[in-house]
Amino acid sequence: MSILYQLAFVLILGAAGYILGKRIKFLRRNILLGKPETRNDQPELRWKTMALVAFGQQKMFKRVIPALLHLLIYVGFLVINLEVLEFVLDGVFGTHRLFAPYLGGAYTVAMNFFEFLAVGVLISCVAFLIRRNVLKVGRLNKPELKGWPALDANLILVIEIVLMLAILTMNATDQILAERGVGNYIDVGPLFFSHFLFPIFEGLSDGFLVFVERAAWWFHIIGILAFAIYVTYSKHLHIFLAFPNTWYSNLKPKGEMKNMPEVTNEVNMMLGIPVENQADPPAEIGRFGAKDINDLSWISVLNAYSCTECGRCTAECPANITGKNLSPRKIMMDVRDRAEEVGKSIDAGGPGLEDGKSLLGDYITKEELNACTSCNACVEACPVNIDPLSIILQMRRYIAMEESGTPSQWNAMFQNMETSFSPWKFSPSDRFNWADKVKESEQSQ
Amino acid sequence: MSTYKVPTMAEMASNGKAPEVLFWVGCAGSFDERYKAVTQAFVKILNKVGVSFAVLGPEETCTGDPARRAGNEFLFQMQAVANIQVMNAYEVKKVVTACPHCFNTIKNEYPALGGSYEVIHHSQFLQQLINEGKVRLQGGGEFRGKKITFHDSCYLGRANNVYEAPREVIRALDVELVEMKRCKTKGLCCGAGGAQMFKEPEPGNKDINVERTEEALATGAQAIAVGCPFCLTMMTDGVKNKNREAEVKVLDLAEMIAKEMGI
């Protein structure tokens, strides 16, 4: 390979690295638009959770068929990336199959395994395309997926299929060339899957085969680099963010709502209880609850960027199942879309968060928030431990405490609780009446 | 023959005594006509077994759970801090409650406000009593051999990972426990959580409790067992909606045990 190719390769690699770097900075800044929250406790359990849930795909297996198909793509992704290392080194040093001479027979085994995975990925992606577009699996065809999200999903699958075809084409032509003893093509031994492609290429001349082989090689490596950049614009980001996202999982009981210490101080003062830490009141009292993404914990925004829109949450949501206007997946998509919007605005020197829009109202409606039963089915269902419920509840806090905008029946419930210490309008003095009947009845022996 | 006793913390304290466990009755257990029967059944069991317990009686107020879930943190904390003051004044160590919402709030949310107690749900308490041999079930009661399904309360199940205790209690009744398709971690909500109990549902094409009741009825169960006052209301309404109330009963675990004990 001429030095020109090497130079071109290094330039492409550098450009991809530069763009990726910028994209990562953009995403990181967007995620950190959220409020600071420290969640580093129990590191051992966090690593374990990450190992089981992200690396081990534990929660995927609640639905076995998609889990198996997904596992093939996932293992393919992890393992085929090892081959990419060889690709990059070959590209930089102008070599061909750099590792082959060192690994000998093991190289043949590895290549066959890679091919097996490539075929696995291919079959899985086709199956996923069928599930999405032909079988029209319910959760993959909800209204929130109309437009870009549906296109994004199909693009990812098609790109992966094309990349895998490139690998197989490259191996097939490469091996035909090696058999013919052309140039520095190395016979790496029998490759099971790409051998099936031989009939397509065997009739071609050496020169044309070299062209096809090189084209497939370049297509594959440039394709992978381009895909890596594409992923940062896509729901497919979960392939990276699933790991930090599960590390930062909520390890507390799911039923627990986080306390608001700023409220506790005021409540204690109202009840005449000595307030601790009164010497250092919070520097600034922000909003109560969440109106926009900067009111949410940064972990909620990380959750949103980790969401791959599989819709398992929505499929389990009792409100969604019964036709209410709530989809936990849409909540996550909205948070991400709003973070993107604000981030882009800031980068363009625009108003950012002060653009007159907000997550509440412009993205998520009160009707959606009011439909939630806080049942945690969405949280339980998420294969990467995303927590849509905490976002919903934070937004309800904003509506109740900053806007006094809760539904009138809830306001009546609040009033009952204030006046008679029960959500229902009963006299507090009747609270113990239930015992009268028991006290009258005699115990049988 | 003696009558059942329902001592209050105040009475006990005035006699210089403290019970082993505080029975937190909850608002539904105190006011809801249907759930009062559950409270009474549980108190009878406690009497029968000789558990040292007391209630707060008129001193108890709402834990604040529905206010918090509806977004009103101020109101929640007002309720919570007042309750914690009362419980701490009585030096409460252990709390048992028949309401998963009270259970979740006192167990998980009161500690941040200065109220740390050992909190258990009545299903866990009943399971312990059965395991310890304190509650003896003869078998051959009215439930024997019948098909019973258990509806998981979200605040007991997913919220706090209590799935087995209520099932063990039901199994102790010598019945055939049948599971719904969506059960345990995948259990479908009755529709009342997150303060939905206190408002009409948002517009949709079905009520959640009807969806859940259909699933429960599909098991062919003759009784739907629950461990939560809101679930009890929702499932009872669901069964009525399907005009099956004559054949299918919705019962709380404590009621079933009390019946089996003949009290």
Chai-1 contact restraints between the chains, C-beta under 6 A:
chainA,res_idxA,chainB,res_idxB,connection_type,confidence,min_distance_angstrom,max_distance_angstrom,comment,restraint_id
A,P253,B,N108,contact,1.0,0.0,6.0,A-B,restraint_1
A,P253,B,N160,contact,1.0,0.0,6.0,A-B,restraint_2
A,K254,B,R158,contact,1.0,0.0,6.0,A-B,restraint_3
A,K254,B,A159,contact,1.0,0.0,6.0,A-B,restraint_4
A,G255,B,N104,contact,1.0,0.0,6.0,A-B,restraint_5
A,G255,B,N108,contact,1.0,0.0,6.0,A-B,restraint_6
A,G255,B,Y155,contact,1.0,0.0,6.0,A-B,restraint_7
A,G255,B,A159,contact,1.0,0.0,6.0,A-B,restraint_8
A,G255,B,N160,contact,1.0,0.0,6.0,A-B,restraint_9
A,E256,B,N108,contact,1.0,0.0,6.0,A-B,restraint_10
A,E256,B,E109,contact,1.0,0.0,6.0,A-B,restraint_11
A,M257,B,R68,contact,1.0,0.0,6.0,A-B,restraint_12
A,N259,B,A112,contact,1.0,0.0,6.0,A-B,restraint_13
A,M260,B,E73,contact,1.0,0.0,6.0,A-B,restraint_14
A,V263,B,E73,contact,1.0,0.0,6.0,A-B,restraint_15
A,V263,B,F74,contact,1.0,0.0,6.0,A-B,restraint_16
A,V263,B,Q77,contact,1.0,0.0,6.0,A-B,restraint_17
A,T264,B,Q77,contact,1.0,0.0,6.0,A-B,restraint_18
A,V267,B,Q77,contact,1.0,0.0,6.0,A-B,restraint_19
A,V267,B,M78,contact,1.0,0.0,6.0,A-B,restraint_20
A,V267,B,V81,contact,1.0,0.0,6.0,A-B,restraint_21
A,L271,B,V81,contact,1.0,0.0,6.0,A-B,restraint_22
A,P318,B,L188,contact,1.0,0.0,6.0,A-B,restraint_23
A,P318,B,C189,contact,1.0,0.0,6.0,A-B,restraint_24
A,P318,B,I208,contact,1.0,0.0,6.0,A-B,restraint_25
A,T322,B,G204,contact,1.0,0.0,6.0,A-B,restraint_26
A,T322,B,K206,contact,1.0,0.0,6.0,A-B,restraint_27
A,T322,B,I208,contact,1.0,0.0,6.0,A-B,restraint_28
A,T322,B,E211,contact,1.0,0.0,6.0,A-B,restraint_29
A,G323,B,G204,contact,1.0,0.0,6.0,A-B,restraint_30
A,G323,B,N205,contact,1.0,0.0,6.0,A-B,restraint_31
A,K324,B,E202,contact,1.0,0.0,6.0,A-B,restraint_32
A,K324,B,G204,contact,1.0,0.0,6.0,A-B,restraint_33
A,E367,B,E202,contact,1.0,0.0,6.0,A-B,restraint_34
A,N370,B,E202,contact,1.0,0.0,6.0,A-B,restraint_35
A,A371,B,E202,contact,1.0,0.0,6.0,A-B,restraint_36
A,C372,B,G194,contact,1.0,0.0,6.0,A-B,restraint_37
A,T373,B,C189,contact,1.0,0.0,6.0,A-B,restraint_38
A,T373,B,G193,contact,1.0,0.0,6.0,A-B,restraint_39
A,T373,B,G194,contact,1.0,0.0,6.0,A-B,restraint_40
A,T373,B,Q196,contact,1.0,0.0,6.0,A-B,restraint_41
A,S374,B,R69,contact,1.0,0.0,6.0,A-B,restraint_42
A,S374,B,G193,contact,1.0,0.0,6.0,A-B,restraint_43
A,S374,B,G194,contact,1.0,0.0,6.0,A-B,restraint_44
A,C375,B,C154,contact,1.0,0.0,6.0,A-B,restraint_45
A,C375,B,C189,contact,1.0,0.0,6.0,A-B,restraint_46
A,C375,B,G193,contact,1.0,0.0,6.0,A-B,restraint_47
A,N376,B,C154,contact,1.0,0.0,6.0,A-B,restraint_48
A,N376,B,R158,contact,1.0,0.0,6.0,A-B,restraint_49
A,N376,B,A159,contact,1.0,0.0,6.0,A-B,restraint_50
A,E380,B,R158,contact,1.0,0.0,6.0,A-B,restraint_51
A,E380,B,T185,contact,1.0,0.0,6.0,A-B,restraint_52
A,R396,B,G71,contact,1.0,0.0,6.0,A-B,restraint_53
A,R397,B,G71,contact,1.0,0.0,6.0,A-B,restraint_54
A,R397,B,E73,contact,1.0,0.0,6.0,A-B,restraint_55
A,I399,B,G71,contact,1.0,0.0,6.0,A-B,restraint_56
A,A400,B,G71,contact,1.0,0.0,6.0,A-B,restraint_57
A,A400,B,N72,contact,1.0,0.0,6.0,A-B,restraint_58
A,T406,B,A70,contact,1.0,0.0,6.0,A-B,restraint_59
A,P407,B,K199,contact,1.0,0.0,6.0,A-B,restraint_60
A,Q409,B,K199,contact,1.0,0.0,6.0,A-B,restraint_61
A,W410,B,A70,contact,1.0,0.0,6.0,A-B,restraint_62
A,W410,B,K199,contact,1.0,0.0,6.0,A-B,restraint_63
A,M413,B,F198,contact,1.0,0.0,6.0,A-B,restraint_64
A,F414,B,N72,contact,1.0,0.0,6.0,A-B,restraint_65
A,F414,B,L75,contact,1.0,0.0,6.0,A-B,restraint_66
A,M417,B,C62,contact,1.0,0.0,6.0,A-B,restraint_67
A,M417,B,A67,contact,1.0,0.0,6.0,A-B,restraint_68
A,M417,B,L75,contact,1.0,0.0,6.0,A-B,restraint_69
A,F421,B,T61,contact,1.0,0.0,6.0,A-B,restraint_70
A,F421,B,C62,contact,1.0,0.0,6.0,A-B,restraint_71
A,S422,B,C27,contact,1.0,0.0,6.0,A-B,restraint_72
A,S422,B,C62,contact,1.0,0.0,6.0,A-B,restraint_73
A,P423,B,P66,contact,1.0,0.0,6.0,A-B,restraint_74
A,P423,B,F198,contact,1.0,0.0,6.0,A-B,restraint_75
A,W424,B,F31,contact,1.0,0.0,6.0,A-B,restraint_76
A,F426,B,F31,contact,1.0,0.0,6.0,A-B,restraint_77
A,R431,B,S30,contact,1.0,0.0,6.0,A-B,restraint_78
A,R431,B,P58,contact,1.0,0.0,6.0,A-B,restraint_79
A,F432,B,G57,contact,1.0,0.0,6.0,A-B,restraint_80
A,F432,B,P58,contact,1.0,0.0,6.0,A-B,restraint_81
A,W434,B,S30,contact,1.0,0.0,6.0,A-B,restraint_82
A,W434,B,K36,contact,1.0,0.0,6.0,A-B,restraint_83
A,W434,B,T39,contact,1.0,0.0,6.0,A-B,restraint_84
A,A435,B,V6,contact,1.0,0.0,6.0,A-B,restraint_85
A,V438,B,Y4,contact,1.0,0.0,6.0,A-B,restraint_86
A,V438,B,V6,contact,1.0,0.0,6.0,A-B,restraint_87
A,V438,B,Q40,contact,1.0,0.0,6.0,A-B,restraint_88
A,V438,B,V43,contact,1.0,0.0,6.0,A-B,restraint_89
A,K439,B,T3,contact,1.0,0.0,6.0,A-B,restraint_90
A,K439,B,V6,contact,1.0,0.0,6.0,A-B,restraint_91
A,E442,B,M1,contact,1.0,0.0,6.0,A-B,restraint_92
A,E442,B,T3,contact,1.0,0.0,6.0,A-B,restraint_93
A,Q443,B,S2,contact,1.0,0.0,6.0,A-B,restraint_94
A,Q443,B,Y4,contact,1.0,0.0,6.0,A-B,restraint_95
